Amino acid sequence: MSTQSRPAVLNLIGNTPLIEVTRLDTGPCQLFLKLESQNPGGSIKDRVGLWMIEAAEKDGRLKPGGTIIEATAGNTGLGLALVAQAKGYRIILVVPDKMSTEKILHLKALGAEVRITRSDVCKGHPEYYQDYAARLAAEIPGAFFADQFNNPANPAAHEQSTAPEIWTQSGHAVDAIVVGIGSSGTLTGLTHFFRHASPQTEFILADPVGSVLAGFINHRRIGAVGSWAVEGIGEDFIPPIADLTGIRKAYAITDEESFGTARALLRSEGILGGSSTGTLLAAALRYCREQTEPKRVVTFVCDTGTRYLSKVYNDNWMVDQGLLGRPVYGDLRDVISRRYEDGAVVSVSPQDTLQTAFQRMRYADVSQLPVIDAGHIIGIIDESDLLLRVQASTSHFKDEVLTAMTDALETLAPDAGLDALQRTLERGLVAIIAAKTKFYGLITRFDLINHLRKQYS
C-alpha cells in the first residue's frame, strides 16, 4: 500500500501521554503512567500490530489479499485486526478461552475470524494457542504468521517508538521502568534503547502469581506453572525474544492485588485500565514505597479498562472468582452468588408485566426471577411460567407477574446445610434461602458448583 493511501487511523498510533500519579501513595518517588490506552485500538499492542504488518509487507512475507494469523491473549490481536482491517487483509486469531467477552466482540467487530482454544494447557499441547496458530498458518497457503513471540518487529516497535517517547516526555530523567512480559516485546525494545540512552535506568518486572518469570528473575530457576486470571502478561516459558539482562528485581502479584489495584486506579486517578495495568501498577507502587531516595519511575496503562467491564469492574464476577471480599457467614448464605442484601439480585414485583420479567431475565442471563413485594419473596417466575402464559397469545406479555408466578414456595433456612441444599437441587428446583420473612437469595446448581470450585482452588 502506498504512503499516499495509508489509512489515517494508523497515524494515531503512538505519541501517547505520560502523566504523573498524584493521588496514590508513591513513597518518596514520582510515578508516571504511559497511557497506551489512548492508542486507537485501545492498547500498547497497536504499535506491535503496525510494525509487524508493515515489516512483513516490506520483505514480501505479506502480499496484497493475504491472510494474517496470530496467537494472542487479545491486545496484539486487536492491534493486528485494526491494521489488517485498515489495509484490507483477512485475519485469523487464536485466543485462549479466558479472554474477556469485550475483547472477542471487538475483534469480531473489526472483521477478525476468532478461534477460541483452551487456556489450561501448556506449550506442546495441540490446543495450546500458539501451537494451534502455527498449525493454521502451515495449513493456509500464503498465510503470514505474525508470531509475536519470535518476530523481531515486535521489540523494534518499542525500541523505535515507545522508548524514545518516554525518554523525551520524561525530560531525559528515568530511574526505573516497571514492565510486564507477555511476548516480551515491550521489555526487549525498551532495554535495547535505554542501554544506550540511559544505562543506569533499572527495569522492574511485574508478573502474575502462577507465571514462571518472576521466579526465574529472582532465583534463576523456572518453577511450577500455575494459573492466573490477569490477561496479556505472564508466561509458562521464557519468550525467545526476551532480553532479561536489564531487570533488577521482579514482583509476583496476585490476581486479587492486580484487579484491586486496577479498580483503585480508576477511583483515585480516574484512569480506566485493564487487569495487566493493575499488575504493573501494584508492582510499581511496591517498588516506589520501598525506596529511601526520590526516583522517577515509569509504568504503563497497557490497555483500556472498557474491555474488562464484565470482569475487573463487575462486582458479581469478582465475587464469583474469589477476588472481591464479602462477609462470610459459615452457612448457605456463603453459597449464594447474588445476595439480596447487597442489591445484587435481579427481581420483579408482582405488579410488573411479563414483558418486564422477560427483559430482566434476558439482561441478567438467568432463567428465573424472585418476585419481591415490600422486601419479602412471595413467588418465583421462570421461563416455563412465561412460555406457558404467552404461547397462547402474545397479548399476555401485558399481564402482571402475579398472574403467572409460582407462589407455593419451598424455602431453606441459612443453617439448613449442604445436604438439604443438594436434595432441593436434585429435585430440579432453585433453592430459595430465607428465614421467616427475610429473603437472602437464590442458589442454583451452578452456584453450588462455583462454591465447591472456590474451595478446591
C-alpha distance (Angstrom), angle and dihedral (degrees) to the residues before:
residue distance angle dihedral
M1 . . .
S2 3.78 . .
T3 3.79 124.0 .
Q4 3.80 89.9 -115.7
S5 3.80 93.0 58.5
R6 3.80 96.5 41.0
P7 3.83 106.9 132.7
A8 3.81 111.8 -103.4
V9 3.82 93.5 -133.6
L10 3.80 89.6 68.1
N11 3.79 89.7 62.8
L12 3.81 88.3 64.8
I13 3.80 92.5 64.9
G14 3.81 111.5 107.7
N15 3.81 133.3 4.0
T16 3.81 89.4 94.9
P17 3.82 120.4 171.5
L18 3.81 125.0 -92.7
I19 3.81 111.3 -149.7
E20 3.79 134.6 176.8
V21 3.82 124.0 -115.2
T22 3.81 105.9 -123.6
R23 3.80 107.3 166.7
L24 3.80 104.1 47.1
D25 3.80 125.6 77.5
T26 3.81 105.9 -98.2
G27 3.80 96.8 166.9
P28 3.81 112.2 -137.6
C29 3.81 92.0 -24.9
Q30 3.77 137.3 93.0
L31 3.81 110.8 -128.7
F32 3.79 120.9 -159.6
L33 3.80 128.8 -167.9
K34 3.80 122.9 -147.1
L35 3.82 102.3 -146.5
E36 3.79 101.4 -140.7
S37 3.79 86.6 160.5
Q38 3.81 85.6 79.6
N39 3.81 93.3 70.7
P40 3.83 111.8 109.3
G41 3.80 92.4 -107.4
G42 3.79 91.1 45.7
S43 3.80 101.8 -112.1
I44 3.79 148.9 67.1
K45 3.81 88.5 -103.8
D46 3.80 92.3 75.1
R47 3.80 85.9 80.4
V48 3.81 91.6 53.0
G49 3.79 93.4 46.4
L50 3.79 91.7 52.7
W51 3.81 95.9 44.9
M52 3.82 94.8 46.5
I53 3.79 95.0 47.9
E54 3.80 95.4 44.9
A55 3.81 91.8 46.1
A56 3.82 89.4 52.3
E57 3.80 90.6 48.7
K58 3.79 91.2 52.0
D59 3.81 95.9 50.1
G60 3.82 94.9 41.3
R61 3.81 99.4 -112.5
L62 3.82 89.5 117.5
K63 3.78 117.3 47.3
P64 3.83 131.0 -175.9
G65 3.80 110.6 -71.8
G66 3.81 91.0 17.0
T67 3.80 129.3 144.6
I68 3.81 123.4 -114.8
I69 3.81 118.1 -153.3
E70 3.78 127.3 -172.4
A71 3.79 143.5 162.4
T72 3.78 109.8 -133.2
A73 3.78 144.4 162.8
G74 3.78 85.9 -139.6
N75 3.78 116.3 -84.1
T76 3.81 98.7 69.1
G77 3.78 86.3 49.0
L78 3.78 90.9 51.8
G79 3.80 91.4 49.0
L80 3.80 91.4 48.9
A81 3.81 92.1 44.5
L82 3.80 91.8 50.9
V83 3.81 91.9 52.8
A84 3.82 93.6 39.3
Q85 3.80 91.7 52.2
A86 3.81 91.3 48.1
K87 3.81 91.7 49.5
G88 3.81 98.5 38.9
Y89 3.81 103.1 -111.1
R90 3.80 128.8 143.6
I91 3.81 111.3 -119.3
I92 3.82 131.8 -164.7
L93 3.81 118.4 -169.8
V94 3.80 127.6 -167.3
V95 3.80 111.1 -153.6
P96 3.83 133.8 179.6
D97 3.80 116.5 -112.5
K98 3.82 94.4 -114.4
M99 3.80 90.7 71.6
S100 3.81 115.0 121.0
T101 3.80 118.8 -101.8
E102 3.81 90.6 -121.9
K103 3.81 92.0 59.7
I104 3.79 93.1 49.8
L105 3.81 92.2 48.2
H106 3.80 90.4 47.7
L107 3.81 91.3 51.1
K108 3.78 92.1 50.1
A109 3.81 91.8 46.1
L110 3.82 87.7 56.6
G111 3.80 88.9 54.5
A112 3.80 98.1 -104.4
E113 3.79 120.7 148.9
V114 3.80 106.2 -128.7
R115 3.81 124.8 -154.0
I116 3.81 112.8 -171.1
T117 3.79 118.6 -152.5
R118 3.79 138.9 170.2
S119 3.81 123.4 -63.6
D120 3.82 94.6 -167.6
V121 3.82 97.7 71.2
C122 3.80 131.4 81.5
K123 3.78 135.3 -132.1
G124 3.82 110.8 -63.6
H125 3.81 95.0 38.7
P126 3.84 112.9 112.8
E127 3.82 90.3 -127.0
Y128 3.81 93.8 51.1
Y129 3.79 104.1 119.2
Q130 3.82 97.6 -126.0
D131 3.81 93.8 47.4
Y132 3.80 90.0 45.7
A133 3.83 91.3 53.3
A134 3.81 93.0 46.9
R135 3.80 89.4 52.2
L136 3.81 91.6 51.0
A137 3.80 91.4 49.5
A138 3.80 90.6 53.2
E139 3.81 91.6 50.1
I140 3.83 98.7 48.6
P141 3.83 114.5 73.4
G142 3.78 114.1 -121.6
A143 3.80 94.2 4.7
F144 3.80 119.8 155.4
F145 3.82 112.0 -140.2
A146 3.81 104.0 -153.6
D147 3.82 90.3 -160.9
Q148 3.80 97.4 -174.4
F149 3.82 90.7 -170.1
N150 3.82 92.0 65.3
N151 3.79 103.2 21.1
P152 3.84 113.9 111.2
A153 3.82 90.0 -154.9
N154 3.82 87.4 69.7
P155 3.83 96.8 67.9
A156 3.81 89.9 32.3
A157 3.82 89.2 64.4
H158 3.80 89.9 60.2
E159 3.80 96.6 38.3
Q160 3.80 90.4 52.7
S161 3.80 101.4 36.8
T162 3.83 118.5 8.8
A163 3.80 97.2 44.1
P164 3.83 98.1 46.1
E165 3.80 89.4 48.2
I166 3.83 92.0 53.5
W167 3.81 90.8 46.2
T168 3.80 92.7 51.3
Q169 3.81 96.9 40.4
S170 3.82 92.4 49.0
G171 3.78 92.6 53.4
H172 3.81 90.5 -114.9
A173 3.82 91.0 -62.6
V174 3.82 115.4 116.0
D175 3.80 120.3 142.1
A176 3.81 98.6 175.3
I177 3.80 140.4 5.3
V178 3.80 121.8 -157.4
V179 3.80 114.0 -149.6
G180 3.78 140.5 168.3
I181 3.79 126.8 -140.7
G182 3.77 126.1 -129.1
S183 3.77 106.7 136.4
S184 3.86 86.5 -8.5
G185 3.82 93.1 -126.6
T186 3.81 93.5 127.5
L187 3.80 94.4 49.5
T188 3.80 95.2 44.0
G189 3.80 94.9 46.5
L190 3.80 93.0 47.6
T191 3.79 92.0 45.4
H192 3.80 92.3 53.2
F193 3.80 92.2 50.1
F194 3.80 98.6 44.0
R195 3.81 93.1 43.9
H196 3.81 85.0 73.7
A197 3.80 103.1 25.5
S198 3.82 97.9 44.4
P199 3.83 115.1 -1.2
Q200 3.81 91.7 -179.6
T201 3.83 92.8 62.2
E202 3.81 109.0 111.9
F203 3.79 125.7 -142.8
I204 3.79 120.0 -142.8
L205 3.80 121.6 -164.9
A206 3.80 122.0 -137.9
D207 3.80 109.3 -163.2
P208 3.82 133.3 173.5
V209 3.79 116.4 -115.4
G210 3.81 104.8 -102.0
S211 3.81 94.4 42.3
V212 3.80 117.4 106.9
L213 3.80 96.5 -139.1
A214 3.83 102.1 84.1
G215 3.79 90.7 49.1
F216 3.77 90.9 50.5
I217 3.82 92.3 51.1
N218 3.81 95.9 45.2
H219 3.82 100.2 36.2
R220 3.83 104.7 17.1
R221 3.77 93.4 -123.3
I222 3.79 135.7 99.2
G223 3.78 110.0 -122.4
A224 3.78 132.9 -167.1
V225 3.78 116.4 -51.8
G226 3.80 116.9 -118.8
S227 3.78 133.5 177.2
W228 3.78 131.8 -97.4
A229 3.80 136.8 -176.1
V230 3.82 97.3 -143.9
E231 3.79 110.4 106.2
G232 3.79 128.1 -135.4
I233 3.81 103.2 15.5
G234 3.79 135.8 67.2
E235 3.80 125.7 57.4
D236 3.80 143.2 -153.4
F237 3.84 90.8 -138.0
I238 3.81 139.7 28.9
P239 3.83 107.5 -91.3
P240 3.83 111.5 -120.6
I241 3.82 94.4 -124.8
A242 3.81 94.3 47.1
D243 3.81 116.3 126.6
L244 3.80 102.8 -164.9
T245 3.80 96.5 168.1
G246 3.80 95.0 101.2
I247 3.80 96.7 51.9
R248 3.80 112.5 107.9
K249 3.81 99.9 176.8
A250 3.79 140.5 4.1
Y251 3.79 130.5 -149.8
A252 3.81 122.2 -156.5
I253 3.81 107.4 -145.8
T254 3.80 123.5 -164.2
D255 3.78 121.3 -130.0
E256 3.79 88.7 -115.9
E257 3.82 92.2 56.4
S258 3.81 92.4 42.5
F259 3.78 95.2 51.9
G260 3.80 92.8 40.0
T261 3.81 92.2 50.8
A262 3.81 92.0 49.9
R263 3.80 89.0 53.4
A264 3.81 90.7 46.6
L265 3.82 90.3 52.7
L266 3.79 90.3 56.8
R267 3.80 93.5 47.1
S268 3.80 95.4 45.3
E269 3.80 105.4 32.9
G270 3.81 101.9 18.1
I271 3.81 91.6 -122.0
L272 3.81 116.8 137.8
G273 3.80 108.9 -148.7
G274 3.78 135.6 162.5
S275 3.79 132.6 -110.8
S276 3.82 95.9 -83.8
T277 3.80 88.8 52.2
G278 3.79 86.9 58.1
T279 3.81 90.2 53.3
L280 3.81 93.3 49.7
L281 3.79 93.8 44.5
A282 3.82 92.8 48.0
A283 3.81 90.5 52.8
A284 3.81 92.1 44.4
L285 3.80 91.8 51.8
R286 3.81 91.1 49.1
Y287 3.79 90.7 50.2
C288 3.81 93.6 46.9
R289 3.81 93.6 48.7
E290 3.81 91.3 50.4
Q291 3.81 93.5 57.3
T292 3.79 122.4 100.8
E293 3.80 95.3 -164.8
P294 3.81 130.1 48.5
K295 3.79 115.0 -90.0
R296 3.78 134.9 176.3
V297 3.80 107.9 -126.8
V298 3.81 129.3 -174.8
T299 3.79 130.1 -163.0
F300 3.79 136.0 158.4
V301 3.75 143.2 -102.4
C302 3.79 87.8 -146.7
D303 3.78 97.2 -167.9
T304 3.77 143.5 -12.1
G305 3.79 119.9 -76.6
T306 3.80 90.8 -138.5
R307 3.81 87.7 88.4
Y308 3.82 90.7 57.2
L309 3.79 100.8 49.1
S310 3.81 89.7 114.6
K311 3.83 90.6 52.7
V312 3.81 122.8 20.3
Y313 3.80 93.6 30.0
N314 3.81 97.8 36.6
D315 3.82 110.0 94.6
N316 3.80 92.6 -162.6
W317 3.81 93.1 53.7
M318 3.80 90.8 45.2
V319 3.81 91.2 52.5
D320 3.82 91.7 46.8
Q321 3.81 89.3 53.5
G322 3.79 93.0 47.6
L323 3.82 90.5 -116.4
L324 3.79 97.7 117.4
G325 3.76 121.1 54.8
R326 3.78 125.0 -131.5
P327 3.84 134.4 167.4
V328 3.82 114.9 -64.9
Y329 3.82 116.1 -145.1
G330 3.79 102.7 176.6
D331 3.80 93.0 -126.0
L332 3.81 140.5 76.1
R333 3.78 91.4 -59.7
D334 3.82 86.5 75.7
V335 3.82 89.7 61.4
I336 3.81 93.6 54.7
S337 3.81 109.1 101.9
R338 3.81 95.2 -165.0
R339 3.79 112.5 36.5
Y340 3.77 119.0 -158.1
E341 3.82 91.8 -143.2
D342 3.82 89.5 59.6
G343 3.80 92.7 53.3
A344 3.80 88.8 -116.0
V345 3.81 98.3 121.6
V346 3.79 117.3 100.8
S347 3.80 106.0 -145.4
V348 3.78 144.6 155.7
S349 3.78 133.4 -136.2
P350 3.83 121.6 -124.1
Q351 3.82 89.3 -109.3
D352 3.82 95.2 53.8
T353 3.79 116.2 105.0
L354 3.79 125.0 -109.5
Q355 3.80 86.5 -115.0
T356 3.81 88.6 60.3
A357 3.81 90.9 47.7
F358 3.81 91.0 51.6
Q359 3.81 93.1 48.3
R360 3.81 92.0 50.5
M361 3.81 92.1 48.4
R362 3.78 90.0 51.8
Y363 3.81 93.4 45.0
A364 3.81 93.2 50.0
D365 3.83 94.7 37.2
V366 3.82 92.5 -127.0
S367 3.79 132.0 129.7
Q368 3.81 98.7 -143.8
L369 3.79 138.8 34.6
P370 3.80 132.3 -160.4
V371 3.78 115.1 -121.6
I372 3.80 107.8 -132.8
D373 3.79 125.9 -165.8
A374 3.82 119.4 -179.4
G375 3.80 90.9 -20.8
H376 3.82 95.1 -50.3
I377 3.79 127.9 106.5
I378 3.79 110.6 -121.1
G379 3.78 101.3 164.9
I380 3.79 151.1 -11.3
I381 3.78 126.7 -121.0
D382 3.78 120.2 -166.4
E383 3.78 136.8 177.1
S384 3.82 91.6 -91.6
D385 3.81 90.9 56.1
L386 3.79 89.6 49.9
L387 3.78 95.0 47.5
L388 3.80 93.0 47.5
R389 3.79 89.9 52.9
V390 3.81 101.6 44.4
Q391 3.80 104.0 33.7
A392 3.80 91.5 80.9
S393 3.81 91.8 51.0
T394 3.77 131.6 -3.6
S395 3.80 87.6 -144.4
H396 3.82 86.6 80.9
F397 3.80 89.0 74.6
K398 3.82 82.8 84.4
D399 3.82 91.8 58.3
E400 3.79 120.9 105.4
V401 3.81 120.3 -100.5
L402 3.80 87.3 -120.2
T403 3.80 89.6 71.5
A404 3.82 95.5 56.8
M405 3.80 107.5 28.6
T406 3.79 126.4 105.9
D407 3.81 109.2 -116.5
A408 3.82 99.7 175.6
L409 3.78 93.2 94.8
E410 3.78 129.2 -175.2
T411 3.77 111.7 -157.9
L412 3.78 134.8 -170.4
A413 3.78 123.0 -146.3
P414 3.80 115.0 -127.5
D415 3.82 90.5 -109.2
A416 3.82 94.7 50.8
G417 3.82 91.8 106.2
L418 3.81 136.6 -134.4
D419 3.83 94.4 -75.5
A420 3.80 91.8 59.3
L421 3.80 89.7 44.9
Q422 3.81 92.2 52.7
R423 3.81 92.0 49.2
T424 3.81 89.5 53.7
L425 3.79 93.1 48.0
E426 3.83 92.3 46.2
R427 3.81 88.1 60.1
G428 3.78 89.0 60.6
L429 3.80 94.2 -106.7
V430 3.77 131.4 130.0
A431 3.79 109.1 -121.1
I432 3.79 113.9 -119.8
I433 3.78 110.6 -154.1
A434 3.78 110.8 -153.9
A435 3.80 140.6 137.4
K436 3.79 116.6 -149.4
T437 3.78 102.6 -48.5
K438 3.82 97.0 -19.1
F439 3.80 116.8 103.6
Y440 3.81 118.9 -154.7
G441 3.80 103.6 173.7
L442 3.80 147.0 -84.0
I443 3.80 129.4 -71.7
T444 3.80 121.2 -153.7
R445 3.78 128.8 -175.0
F446 3.79 88.7 -100.1
D447 3.82 90.6 54.2
L448 3.80 90.2 54.4
I449 3.81 92.1 47.3
N450 3.81 90.1 50.1
H451 3.81 90.9 48.9
L452 3.81 90.9 52.6
R453 3.82 91.3 45.4
K454 3.79 91.5 56.0
Q455 3.80 90.1 50.9
Y456 3.82 89.9 50.8
S457 3.79 94.6 49.3
